[in-house]
Amino acid sequence: MSTAIRLVRERWHITRLARRAGGPLITVTVLVNLLLGVLPVVFVVASAVTVGRVPAAVGEGVGSAAWDRLLDAFTVAALSFTGQQVLLPVRESVGELVARRVDGRLIDDVMAAAMGTVGIGALHDPQVVAELRTAARELETWVQSPGQACAGQLALIARYTQLAGHLAVVGAVFSYPAALGLLVAVLLFRYGVRGGLRKYAEARFALDDAELKNDYLRALAIDPAAAKEIRVFGLIGWLRGYWSRSYRDWLAPLWNARRRIFLWPFVVFTGCGLAASLLAFAVLGSEAAGDRSALTLTGFVMVITAALGALSLGQGYPESDFPTAVGMHAYYSVQRFLRHIDAAREADMAPPARLGGAARRESAPIRFENVGFTYPGERHKVLDGLDLTIPAGRCTALVGVNGAGKSTLVKLLARLYEPTSGTIRSGGADIRGRPVRAWRAGLAVIFQDFARHEMSAAENVAFGAVAYEGDRAGVRAALADVGLLDTLEALPRGIDTPLSRHLAGGVDLSGGQWQRVALARALFAHRHGASLLVLDEPTASLDVRAEAGFFAEFARLARGATTLLISHRFSTVRQADLIVVLEDGRVGEQGTHDQLMAAGGRYATMFDLQAARFADTGGRAEGDEPLGVRP
Ligand SMILES: Nc1ncnc2c1ncn2[C@@H]1O[C@H](COP(=O)(O)OP(=O)(O)OP(=O)(O)O)[C@@H](O)[C@H]1O
């Protein structure tokens, strides 16, 4: 695509985007910029007329009619000058408002799109994540955002109105060919400035990856999680050097590009500008000096100042040029991000569903039939020909080595991904035939990396069935079931205490306590109709005895629900009604603990190994954690 077409398209995109700031605000901004374009021209005309009226006013003296005419012209010049000074900050404010509104709308678009996807495949696609990070960087840090491009483009109205006014003065008072010559000179300078900026922007965008790496390293320095290891492993000095090298790797090519792009064009265009200015002065001077010159003193001053004003508009416009050259980069990233995930968008954004007890009664076995799964963009088949039945109303435990695909199976069950091949059925029907939201409302999952919301304990629990957020008794009961209620109630704000030390009156929970909160969330979901409960190793921070005890209690509380439990602890797993060993992407063996032990296969080997290790430690439970809360 030619540069000119690209430029026009980009201008058109900015214009369309600016409309999102709202009609009234755009109208005010356009009017302010129009005034800022007209007032300098009025000032040029009025001050030239003032100068032209001085001889007569001096001749006729103070209080004469000529003196009054001089004062009139001076008043107009003063008012137009003052008007500009008043309007400049107004333009800045409305421009900022335009920018913030447009950026705010784009952030809304990104949030809605990201949260509206049915699964999480799109959000794990490296290309999508890269687009999102680029967009977020500009929109969050507000360095050169699409909103600023819109404000910058609107500010061009002032500049080009001013140019048109100055050229009209030169044409009307002196000569239209001269005005045309000036226009060509100004547009040539502008082309040089904009062309340089365009090349600079391209050079900068080509270094996106280096910039992202740099952003990551900067964030690392203040990341509390990384801070521990950085200190313990003595990485501070090394990290500083690494960061400074990566900073140079990013900026050095940019500095070179800037020199290359701007130095020679600057020399050439400055030379042309000087030559054009000299020519304008020479022509004007000779015209004014000519015997039959029609130029009066007023006309002479007017043309000189208007011509200089026009020529000065050939330079860069700081309020417009850089924002319009760079600002739309984030916009295009947002557009690509939206396109990527558009196909996966969930149409139904209705409020969360209420299931009541009905779902529990509907509970049916879940059957994986010849299910295969490969992550998007990967080649390795994580699941391959998996046939498995999860019996209704019973507890099934899933075991297997690290990376066997246990969590992946849970993601398929939660429909965060769909199987690449095969079918998952509930009560005989393909679960894809059910609306995703309705399916998920009957499901409570606690993932290994479950969410720790920086909100109150009550809210953290109620998120299990947010349609029943007002059920305070249910929240209390769930917290009591996991043994956290007394501890929380002892705090000044009870179960409304924010679970974050960053928030006023907040507390910090230990890893084990957070797991109890997550479990309370699942119990709350179960109370409100979730009939399938999935626990993907949520008790890893509990000691062995506490975990075994917890599951015994959980099994009692979740009686009647279909439970899928993933754990590496065989003392816990053995309590399940059915144990399934996942191997090479399919079921290796399955049965009760006794059946599998009698079979002497993989399960028996793993069980014996762990039992022997436990015996070596004298049956001591490690990592016992008190239940106190650290304020
Ligand atoms: N988002 C992802 N994109 C690509 N590959 C993934 C993704 N998540 C997991 N994998 C890969 O899928 C395989 C199975 O991972 P999964 O987390 O399901 O195993 P797991 O049995 O739960 O392991 P663990 O016991 O360690 O939790 C692994 O090889 C892992 O690297």
The ligand as an SDF file (V2000), in Angstrom:
LIG
                    3D

 31 33  0  0  0  0  0  0  0  0999 V2000
   -1.5800  -23.5730   28.3420 N   0  0  0  0  0  0  0  0  0  0  0  0
   -0.7880  -24.5590   27.9030 C   0  0  0  0  0  0  0  0  0  0  0  0
   -0.2390  -24.4810   26.6820 N   0  0  0  0  0  0  0  0  0  0  0  0
    0.5430  -25.4720   26.2070 C   0  0  0  0  0  0  0  0  0  0  0  0
    0.8580  -26.5950   26.8910 N   0  0  0  0  0  0  0  0  0  0  0  0
    0.3480  -26.7370   28.1290 C   0  0  0  0  0  0  0  0  0  0  0  0
   -0.4950  -25.7300   28.7010 C   0  0  0  0  0  0  0  0  0  0  0  0
   -0.8590  -26.1390   29.9380 N   0  0  0  0  0  0  0  0  0  0  0  0
   -0.2670  -27.3540   30.1240 C   0  0  0  0  0  0  0  0  0  0  0  0
    0.4510  -27.6990   29.0450 N   0  0  0  0  0  0  0  0  0  0  0  0
    1.1970  -28.9580   28.8580 C   0  0  0  0  0  0  0  0  0  0  0  0
    0.2750  -30.0330   28.9150 O   0  0  0  0  0  0  0  0  0  0  0  0
    0.8540  -31.1340   29.5740 C   0  0  0  0  0  0  0  0  0  0  0  0
   -0.0740  -31.5980   30.6910 C   0  0  0  0  0  0  0  0  0  0  0  0
   -0.1370  -30.5690   31.6560 O   0  0  0  0  0  0  0  0  0  0  0  0
   -1.1150  -30.6710   32.9230 P   0  0  0  0  0  0  0  0  0  0  0  0
   -0.9570  -29.3890   33.6880 O   0  0  0  0  0  0  0  0  0  0  0  0
   -2.4530  -31.0350   32.4670 O   0  0  0  0  0  0  0  0  0  0  0  0
   -0.4640  -31.8900   33.7380 O   0  0  0  0  0  0  0  0  0  0  0  0
   -0.7720  -32.4040   35.2070 P   0  0  0  0  0  0  0  0  0  0  0  0
   -0.9420  -33.8610   35.1080 O   0  0  0  0  0  0  0  0  0  0  0  0
   -1.8710  -31.6260   35.8200 O   0  0  0  0  0  0  0  0  0  0  0  0
    0.6130  -32.0590   35.9190 O   0  0  0  0  0  0  0  0  0  0  0  0
    0.9390  -31.7210   37.4680 P   0  0  0  0  0  0  0  0  0  0  0  0
    0.7810  -32.9680   38.2330 O   0  0  0  0  0  0  0  0  0  0  0  0
    2.3490  -31.2620   37.4020 O   0  0  0  0  0  0  0  0  0  0  0  0
   -0.0010  -30.6440   37.8730 O   0  0  0  0  0  0  0  0  0  0  0  0
    2.2250  -30.7050   30.0470 C   0  0  0  0  0  0  0  0  0  0  0  0
    3.1750  -31.1940   29.1140 O   0  0  0  0  0  0  0  0  0  0  0  0
    2.1750  -29.1930   30.0010 C   0  0  0  0  0  0  0  0  0  0  0  0
    3.4330  -28.6570   29.6700 O   0  0  0  0  0  0  0  0  0  0  0  0
  1  2  1  0
  2  3  1  0
  2  7  2  0
  3  4  2  0
  4  5  1  0
  5  6  2  0
  6  7  1  0
  6 10  1  0
  7  8  1  0
  8  9  2  0
  9 10  1  0
 10 11  1  0
 11 12  1  0
 11 30  1  0
 12 13  1  0
 13 14  1  0
 13 28  1  0
 14 15  1  0
 15 16  1  0
 16 17  2  0
 16 18  1  0
 16 19  1  0
 19 20  1  0
 20 21  2  0
 20 22  1  0
 20 23  1  0
 23 24  1  0
 24 25  2  0
 24 26  1  0
 24 27  1  0
 28 29  1  0
 28 30  1  0
 30 31  1  0
M  END
$$$$
